[in-house]
Amino acid sequence: MNDIDYLRLFESLPHCDSMCNIVEDWGYAPNLYYFDQEWHVSWIDSAEGDCLYDFVGKSPEEAIVNAHRSIIIITDNSIKFL
């Protein structure tokens, strides 16, 4: 995979509310960041700043893949994480 493929994979991660219902905007949005010598993909609330789920990797690409693999079901209205 190239950088654009990883970006598209990250972009495909859904936003959700605290009950894991998919929402179009606001709610918990996936964020990619480097902290404490690890890359993280975390679902962070846009208003409160708290974290719903966090997946780590040694590289940004690994964190994105780990987050994507950890979503086990995506329906029209909700997501379920491992």
Backbone hydrogen bonds, N-H to C=O, Kabsch-Sander energy under -0.5 kcal/mol:
donor,donor_aa,acceptor,acceptor_aa,energy
6,Y,2,N,-1.9
7,L,3,D,-2.3
8,R,4,I,-2.5
9,L,5,D,-2.2
10,F,6,Y,-2.6
11,E,7,L,-2.6
12,S,8,R,-1.4
13,L,10,F,-1.5
15,H,23,V,-0.6
16,C,28,Y,-2.3
17,D,21,N,-2.0
20,C,17,D,-2.2
22,I,77,N,-2.4
23,V,15,H,-1.4
28,Y,16,C,-4.2
29,A,27,G,-0.6
29,A,44,I,-2.3
31,N,42,S,-2.3
33,Y,40,H,-2.1
35,F,38,E,-2.8
38,E,35,F,-1.2
39,W,57,G,-2.7
40,H,33,Y,-3.2
41,V,55,F,-2.7
42,S,31,N,-2.2
42,S,40,H,-0.5
43,W,53,Y,-2.4
44,I,29,A,-2.3
44,I,42,S,-0.9
45,D,50,D,-2.9
46,S,27,G,-2.5
49,G,45,D,-1.2
52,L,43,W,-3.3
53,Y,43,W,-0.5
55,F,41,V,-2.4
57,G,39,W,-1.9
63,A,59,S,-2.2
64,I,60,P,-2.2
65,V,61,E,-2.4
66,N,62,E,-2.7
67,A,63,A,-2.2
68,H,64,I,-2.4
69,R,65,V,-2.7
70,S,66,N,-1.2
71,I,67,A,-0.5
71,I,68,H,-0.9
72,I,70,S,-0.9
72,I,80,K,-2.4
73,I,80,K,-1.2
75,T,78,S,-2.8
79,I,20,C,-2.4
80,K,73,I,-1.8
82,L,70,S,-2.4
